[in-house]
Amino acid sequence: MSGSALSSTRFPGSIYEFLQVASVLSLLLLLFKTAQFYLHRQWLLRATQQFPSPPSHWFFGHKIPKDQELQDILKRIKNFPSACPHWLWGSKVRLQVYDPDYMKLILGRSDPKAHGSYRFLAPWIGYGLLLLNGQTWFQHRRMLTPAFHYDTLKPYVGIMADSVRVMLQKVLVHFSPLGSDTVIAAQRVQPSTLLFPKRDKWEQIIGQDSTLDIFQHITLMTLDTIMKCAFSHEGSVQLDRKYKSYIQAVEDLNNLFFLRLLNIFHQNDIIYNVSSNGRRANSACRLAHDHTDQVIKSRRAQLQDEGELEKVKKKRRLDFLDILLFARIENGSSLSDKDLRAEVDTFMFEGHDTTASGISWIFYALATNPEHQQRCRKEIQSLLGDGASITYGPHFRDDLDKMPYTTMCIKEALRIYPPVPGVSRELSTPVTFPDGRSLPKGIPVMLSFYGLHHNPTVWPNPEVFDPSRFAPESPRHSHSFLPFSGGASCYEICKGWRTQTSCAMQIAKEVMKRKKNRLNCIGKQFAMNELKVAVALTLLRFELLPDPTRIPVPIPRLVLKSKNGIHLHLKKLQ
């Protein structure tokens, strides 16, 4: 009796002692974290002291209103030359760079992508070419380069043109008197001469005196293109509503990635995964992965057919997905299923979302500059006529290279609205910039291509649409125009490695053979071809007019988006 009474009196005391110990440990942890925060912040302040910036809060950093990030960069350009620190919060800062000499120096080094931000993309696109660094990056780059060889890209122009025509003439089921099965069959049998209804969706829209938000339509078109060109897809993405869920998943992941970057509490994976945004991101990742898994599974099934396999083996150059699958077949240890899906996820996203952004903003730029739009149209008509009887063979591909003024307009639109607003690097060694200022190892550097393209010291009157900036005789800095970023010097990368692998040296030799010392975006030529095809075929059919009541507001995501869509009036040409 007395023993049980004694134990019952000790039990509350034990809890009290436990809470005391827990409180002391919590206090010690808090003091440790506070000291760690203070010391790290002091180090960051010393590291960036040569670079002035607007006043910032010691804990919250620079408070920028939502979706005003690009406007904030433009203000910094006026007040802080070349570069300016941006405090995300009290213990995290990155140097925003918008000067071509600074860009050249950073892009000429072998610094890795900034792990602190890019790691948030890994659950979605894995460690493919976008996130890889060093030797593994070179191995994957070398493996995939043939998929974007000039000869490989040649037949893609016809596929791009077909996808644009589907968008413009819109063979959607509810507008087609032929039915979806007939249309899809016609597309498979004779892809360059599709059967189209007399009236398409765009024509019906313009007949209603309303505007069209072009971004979704163009996104479906570019996904259609990359699926057919790189992933051997049959059928039309634009005719199948199930692909809209993938488009929406990519849109959600774009926004959620950007929101996570700015939230101090969401840097921790455990906290983020239990948050509402984390659950949404995981759900969107599953949708995106279901799509890419189905693409891989479908192509693997096709290659089980001996006839298809032999046909592929006879090709001089393989498509993107076939390169990955055959690399896996020939050497099982060289490319795991995880690596395979990472590359497919990476190029599925990069191959359609970036070009969709580029085309949409080019159309808007031409709509707001009608005199340049008309001059482009005349140039295109002089080569292609009215577009009624175009055959997408070698002559059409050659004509794309004979549109100098249209190309100048495309580049000027990409300058004002760069599809990729910026990329981040983390300094692996200290750096001294051309003006004598320096940064230590470990500081993240944000290369703001939007800021670079709107820097008045680089581009006078940067908000004015002036295609003559890109005339052949116009001089400009080698790193003043970076719509597709710019790779590091092969020599610098190889020199920076302790072990110069044969893979790296071989790529360096191949690039140097072509008299280029820089590895640009692997899909740059693919993207430029698609931009030219989309502009040429659209201007032959429609006049593009802006909607003055809904002016698009650019916002930075993984690609340049509009906060309120990109709405245009479409006027059918006679």
Secondary structure, 3 states (H helix, E strand, C coil): CHHHHHHHHHHHHHHHHHHHHHHHHHHHHHHHHHHHHHHHHHHHHHHCCCCCCCCCECCCECCCCCCCHHHHHHHHHHHCCCEEEEEEECCEEEEEECCHHHHHHHHCCCCCECHHHHHHHHHHHCCCCCCCCHHHHHHHHHHHHHHHCHHHHCCHHHHHHHHHHHHHHCCCHHHCCCCHHHHHHHHHHCCCCCCCCCCCHHHHHHHCCCCEEHHHHHHHHHHHHHHHHHHCCCCCHHHCHHHHHHHHHHHHHHHHHHHHHCCHHHHCHHHHHHCHHHHHHHHHHHHHHHHHHHHHHHHHHHCCCHHHHHHHHCCCCCCHHHHHHHHHHHCCCCCCHHHHHHHHHHHHHHHHHHHHHHHHHHHHHHHCCHHHHHHHHHHHHHHHCCCCCCCCCHHHHHHHCCCHHHHHHHHHHHHHCCCCCEEEEECCCCEECCCCCEECCCCEEEEEHHHHHCCCCCCCCCCCCCHHHHCCCCCCCCCCCCCCCCCCEHHHHHHHCCCCCHHHHHHHHHHHHCCCCECCCCCHHHHHHHHHHHHHHHHHHEEEEECCCCCCCEEECCCEEECCCCEEEEEECC
